[in-house]
Amino acid sequence: MKILAVSDIHGKKSENLINYLKKEDISLVLLAGDITNFGPLEFVDEFINELFDCDVDVFAIPGNCDPAGICNAIKDSGALCLHNQLIGYENTIILGYGGSNPTPFNTPGETSDDNIYAKVYELFAEYEYIVDEKVPRVTILLTHAPPYNTEADTIENGTHVGSQGIKKSIHEFQPTINICGHVHEARSIDQVGRTIVANPGMLEDNHAILLDIDENAKLDVSIIEL
């Protein structure tokens, strides 16, 4: 099974993404937030329905630049809004939490690191309650904010701007992989403990994260050019 993850669409369609999906065997597309650039919400349906035309499933979370109503817009498009939710998908469990820790720009989708940690902790607690450890699975934490002090949260001047709450959750629960976004220039694959951290960067720069998962839940991760 192949899963493709992109982030930070910011209201711009990508012909390269559509062409890639039409020629490759992708089962699921994950959207890691900032689908719009503070709106309009009508773009969500337009963008996601182009993905559906490529015969893929779509799960999405909001970003800090998505306005109120974004989760309803995702649901109305026919995609799954995974914000503050978890779901089983073939031999994966995917947990989602959108928005970001505070920024200097007072964007609509910001919340405190304490709140991020509490909500993600609840998701992992629910996961541990329902999971069957005898069945091999890949655990994917889909967030908009990257974990603090990683390659995925480093802006151009070297400052780390990611979420302490995400970082703490990863340390405690060690999911297989955290797919994130938010920091456009921080396209990278990094590691926190046993957890892979992957940021595809901004979609406009024509990159994505490709997850290739075999029947034994062995994961291969790469940054691909669209």
C-alpha positions in Angstrom: 0.0 0.0 0.0 1.2 3.5 -0.9 0.2 6.7 1.0 1.1 10.1 -0.3 1.2 13.1 2.1 1.3 16.8 1.2 0.9 20.0 3.2 0.5 23.7 3.0 -1.6 23.9 -0.2 -2.6 27.6 0.6 -5.4 27.7 -1.9 -3.3 26.8 -4.9 -4.1 23.7 -7.1 -1.2 21.5 -8.2 -1.3 20.0 -11.7 1.9 18.1 -10.8 0.1 16.4 -7.9 -2.8 15.4 -10.1 -0.6 14.1 -12.8 1.4 12.1 -10.2 -1.7 10.5 -8.7 -3.0 9.6 -12.2 0.1 7.6 -13.0 1.0 6.1 -9.6 -0.8 3.5 -7.5 -1.7 5.5 -4.5 -4.4 4.4 -2.1 -4.6 7.3 0.3 -3.7 11.0 0.2 -3.1 12.8 3.6 -3.4 16.6 3.7 -1.5 18.0 6.6 -3.2 21.3 6.9 -3.3 24.9 5.5 -5.5 23.7 2.6 -6.7 27.3 2.2 -4.9 30.6 2.8 -7.4 32.1 5.3 -10.2 31.0 2.9 -12.3 30.7 0.8 -13.7 27.5 2.0 -15.1 26.7 -1.4 -11.6 25.9 -2.5 -11.6 22.8 -0.2 -14.3 21.0 -2.2 -12.6 22.0 -5.5 -9.2 20.7 -4.5 -10.3 17.5 -2.8 -12.7 16.5 -5.6 -9.8 16.7 -8.1 -8.0 14.2 -5.8 -11.1 11.9 -5.8 -11.0 11.9 -9.6 -7.7 10.2 -9.3 -9.4 7.3 -7.4 -7.8 7.8 -4.0 -9.1 8.2 -0.5 -8.5 11.5 1.2 -7.9 12.3 4.9 -7.2 15.9 6.0 -6.6 18.1 9.0 -6.8 21.9 9.3 -3.8 24.1 9.6 -3.3 27.4 11.4 -4.2 29.4 8.2 -7.5 27.6 7.7 -10.5 29.6 8.9 -13.4 28.5 11.1 -15.6 26.0 9.3 -12.7 24.1 7.7 -13.6 20.7 9.2 -17.2 21.0 7.9 -15.8 22.0 4.5 -13.5 18.9 4.5 -16.5 16.7 5.5 -18.8 18.3 2.9 -16.2 17.5 0.2 -16.5 13.8 1.0 -13.1 13.5 2.6 -12.5 12.5 6.2 -11.6 15.3 8.6 -9.1 13.6 10.9 -8.7 16.5 13.4 -8.8 15.1 16.9 -9.7 11.7 15.5 -8.1 8.3 14.8 -9.0 5.7 12.3 -7.8 2.3 11.1 -6.9 2.1 7.4 -5.7 -1.3 6.1 -2.6 -2.0 8.3 -2.2 1.5 9.7 -3.7 3.5 12.5 -3.8 7.2 11.7 -4.2 9.8 14.4 -4.8 13.4 13.5 -4.5 16.8 15.1 -4.6 20.1 13.2 -3.7 23.7 13.9 -0.5 24.9 15.4 1.2 26.2 18.5 1.2 30.0 18.8 2.9 32.0 16.1 3.8 35.8 15.9 1.0 36.2 13.3 -2.2 35.5 15.4 -3.6 33.1 12.8 -7.0 31.5 13.3 -5.9 27.9 13.9 -3.5 28.4 16.8 -3.8 26.9 20.3 -1.5 26.4 23.3 1.1 23.7 23.5 -0.5 22.5 26.7 -3.8 22.0 24.8 -2.1 20.3 21.9 -0.3 17.9 24.3 -3.6 17.1 26.2 -5.6 16.4 23.0 -2.9 14.2 21.4 -2.4 12.4 24.7 -6.1 11.5 24.6 -5.8 10.2 21.1 -2.9 8.0 22.0 -4.6 6.8 25.1 -7.6 5.8 23.0 -5.3 4.1 20.5 -3.6 2.0 23.3 -7.0 1.0 24.5 -8.2 -0.4 21.2 -5.0 -1.7 19.6 -4.2 -5.4 19.2 -0.5 -5.6 19.7 -0.4 -9.1 18.0 -1.3 -7.4 14.7 1.6 -5.6 13.0 0.5 -2.0 12.2 2.1 1.3 11.2 1.1 4.1 13.5 0.9 7.5 11.8 0.5 10.7 13.7 -0.7 13.4 11.2 -0.2 16.9 12.6 0.1 20.3 11.0 2.6 21.6 13.5 6.0 19.8 13.5 7.7 18.7 16.7 10.0 21.2 18.4 13.7 21.1 17.8 13.8 19.0 14.7 14.7 19.5 11.1 11.0 19.7 10.4 10.5 22.9 12.5 13.6 24.9 11.5 13.1 28.3 9.8 15.7 29.9 7.6 17.6 31.6 10.4 17.9 28.3 12.3 15.3 29.0 14.9 13.0 26.1 15.9 9.3 27.1 15.9 7.6 23.7 16.3 5.3 22.3 19.0 6.6 21.3 22.4 3.3 19.4 22.9 3.8 17.3 19.7 7.4 16.6 20.7 6.4 15.5 24.2 3.7 13.2 22.8 6.1 11.6 20.4 8.6 11.0 23.2 6.0 9.3 25.3 4.2 7.2 22.7 6.7 6.7 19.9 4.4 6.3 16.9 6.0 4.9 13.8 5.9 8.2 11.9 4.8 11.8 12.4 3.8 13.5 9.2 3.7 17.3 9.6 3.9 20.6 7.7 3.6 24.3 8.7 7.2 25.3 8.2 7.5 25.6 4.4 11.2 25.7 4.2 11.7 22.7 6.5 11.2 19.8 4.0 13.0 16.9 5.7 13.0 13.5 7.2 14.2 13.4 10.7 13.9 11.2 13.8 12.7 11.6 17.4 13.6 8.5 19.3 12.1 5.6 17.2 9.7 7.9 15.5 10.3 9.2 11.9 9.4 12.8 11.4 8.6 13.8 7.9 7.7 17.3 6.6 7.0 17.5 2.8 7.2 21.3 2.8 4.8 23.6 0.8 2.9 21.8 -2.0 3.8 24.7 -4.4 7.4 23.6 -4.2 6.3 20.2 -5.7 7.3 17.7 -3.1 5.4 15.1 -1.1 6.1 12.3 1.4 5.6 8.8 0.0 4.9 6.0 2.5 5.3 2.5 1.1 3.9 -0.1 3.6 4.1 -3.8 2.9 1.7 -6.5 4.2 3.9 -7.1 7.3 3.7 -3.4 8.2 7.2 -2.6 7.2 7.5 1.1 6.3 9.6 2.8 3.7 9.6 6.6 3.7 10.9 9.0 1.1 10.6 12.6 -0.1 9.5 12.6 -3.7 9.4 15.3 -6.4 6.0 15.6 -8.0 
